[in-house]
Amino acid sequence: MPSGCSPRECWQKPDPVREPVSVIVPAYNAEATIPECLKALRAAMQPQDELIVFDDGSTDSTRSIAEVAGARIVSNPGRPKGPAHGRNMAAASATRSYLMFVDADVIIHPDAIDRLVAEVQKTGAVAAIGSYDDHPRSRRLPALYANLRHHFVHQSGRRDATTFWSGIGLMRADVFRQFGGYDEVLFAHPSIEDVELGMRLISAGNRIRLVPEAQGTHWKDWTLWRVWHTDVVRRALPWSRLIADGQLAEADLNLARKERILALLALSVPAALIGGIIFHPLWIAAVAVIVFYVIGIFPFVRVLALRMNPVQLAAAIAMHICYHIYASITYASIMLATRLGLRRRGSFRAVLRQATEAAR
């Protein structure tokens, strides 16, 4: 790459005709975002690509919008069955060499598909994932924080990824089918079905590449409650349970040594603040801990500062402290309960499968 230019400026587009891609978008009542999503996909696709939308029982105009955009529709006419099921159903009807998964609230950049295909072809990896950009559509503070956190994780991650991601993710179609796709029984709701699939690929000796330049704008308008609920119920709990059950390895992006140190600092903040009620000098200690914590997350703080005013920045740092507190408590609780025999190893899969089968 020549010096003095950005990855976007210096990147050379692949040959005009590359291997074809089936672009898959699972959608449920997505009329607010899917028009721009599909428009952006059309701009990024090449003539040999195909566009498939899985309509998961929508009751709004999602299906008609997808039809107008020229997508092939795969439908679930009944109750929603979740994006894992939707992606599997769409992939079963896909006819191209690669499967490109994009969420219905993501507006990909024009070069995203080409970048992911080029990375897989260049490195021999079986899959590649992109990243949210740093311009999320929602300006609500929890949404701004959550989207920038996701952006930062992928922008600072290793190129050899340890997980897969379905927000902007490409996979060889033959490999996807060989591994049985997403576990739609275990994950009937949006959760870590992409992480679990990626771990299976990695465990079998395959490579997944992170391509942070392959970006898209996220339109999700998170509320504070939705951020916390998703972090704990949809991610931290199932992730911790699968790690405790020996189904997943501890991913570098989330459970690295630095993250554990930051979690200890975060946990010390409320302890010092509460202790300060009895012993006032502890309040000074709390301030010192917060300063060390901010130093530890300074690269992330710098990203936040580019998009937030000082008041928002302070609130976002407080949200990040809370994130480390509840994520670490969830993980520690599950691991402790497993080691003490309060929950049986392997019980998470068994219970979820039984509950899902009983609901059918």
Salt bridges, closest charged atoms under 4 A:
ASP49 OD2 - ARG18 NH2 2.83
GLU50 OE1 - ARG72 NH2 2.81
GLU50 OE1 - ARG96 NH1 3.67
GLU67 OE2 - ARG63 NE 3.08
ASP103 OD1 - ARG87 NH2 3.12
ASP105 OD2 - HIS218 NE2 3.20
ASP111 OD2 - ARG8 NH1 3.34
ASP111 OD2 - ARG115 NE 2.72
ASP114 OD2 - LYS13 NZ 2.85
ASP114 OD1 - ARG18 NE 2.69
GLU119 OE1 - LYS122 NZ 3.58
GLU119 OE2 - ARG209 NE 2.72
ASP133 OD2 - HIS109 NE2 2.95
ASP134 OD1 - HIS135 ND1 2.74
ASP134 OD2 - ARG307 NH2 3.20
ASP160 OD1 - ARG207 NH2 3.14
ASP160 OD1 - ARG209 NH1 3.18
ASP174 OD2 - ARG172 NH2 2.89
ASP183 OD2 - ARG349 NH1 3.28
ASP183 OD2 - ARG353 NH2 2.93
GLU184 OE2 - HIS85 ND1 2.63
GLU193 OE2 - ARG87 NH1 3.14
GLU196 OE1 - ARG200 NH2 3.00
GLU196 OE2 - ARG349 NH2 3.13
GLU213 OE2 - ARG159 NH2 2.56
ASP221 OD2 - ARG140 NH2 2.83
ASP231 OD1 - ARG149 NH2 2.72
ASP245 OD1 - ARG343 NH1 3.20
GLU250 OE1 - ARG260 NH2 2.50
ASP252 OD2 - ARG158 NH2 2.59
GLU259 OE1 - HIS324 NE2 2.87
GLU357 OE2 - ARG360 NH1 3.99
